[in-house]
Amino acid sequence: NSKIYFGELTFADEAGFGTISPKEMEKKISSWIKLPLPK
């Protein structure tokens, strides 16, 4: 049908088990993603 569907988008490589270097980048990268607060 020529449409693209996504089941999941991952923001981390290595299945989320990789390390970020330098460590200061963790806070910087996480600040780019805004998640809604639970109600």
C-alpha positions in Angstrom: 0.0 0.0 0.0 3.1 2.2 -0.2 2.7 3.6 3.4 5.3 3.4 6.1 4.3 2.5 9.6 6.4 2.7 12.7 5.8 0.4 15.7 8.4 2.0 17.9 10.9 4.8 17.8 14.0 4.4 20.0 16.1 7.3 21.1 19.1 5.2 22.2 21.2 2.8 20.3 22.5 -0.6 21.6 19.1 -1.4 22.9 19.4 1.3 25.5 22.4 -0.4 27.2 25.1 1.7 25.6 27.0 4.3 27.5 27.1 8.0 26.7 30.5 9.7 26.9 31.2 12.2 28.3 28.6 11.7 31.1 27.6 15.4 31.0 25.9 14.6 27.6 23.2 12.4 29.3 21.5 15.5 30.8 21.9 17.5 27.6 20.4 14.7 25.4 17.6 14.0 27.9 16.6 17.7 27.9 15.7 17.4 24.2 12.8 15.0 25.0 9.8 16.4 26.8 7.4 13.7 28.1 4.0 14.5 29.5 3.5 14.2 33.3 1.2 11.4 34.4 -2.3 12.5 35.5 
